């Protein structure tokens, strides 16, 4: 198997509409809070008061987002756990994210 794949997971916190899902290459609008496994928040669109928009499946974001958000429906809030291979890997994202970090994102899909 692929190292770290067992650790990638998408857990629904609040269900969405169950029918409106992102399409490959389509634009999605999310609110998110990113945490390290120690609970420290490293980034949050909620704090900024500005949702984040990206095109899904195009490598504009980490793999965990491309694959995780694709499984969500509009209105859903989910916890997406991204092992290093689904996040920033061995390089991390200095100085905020150490090398080989597993990241936990609370993501709400606002629109797609």
Secondary structure, DSSP 8 states (H G I E B T S, - for coil): --TTGGG-EEEEEE---SS-B--TT-EEEEEEEEEETTS-EEEEHHHHT--EEEETTTTSS-HHHHHHHTT-BTT-EEEEEE-GGGTTGGGTBTTTB-TT--EEEEEEEEE-
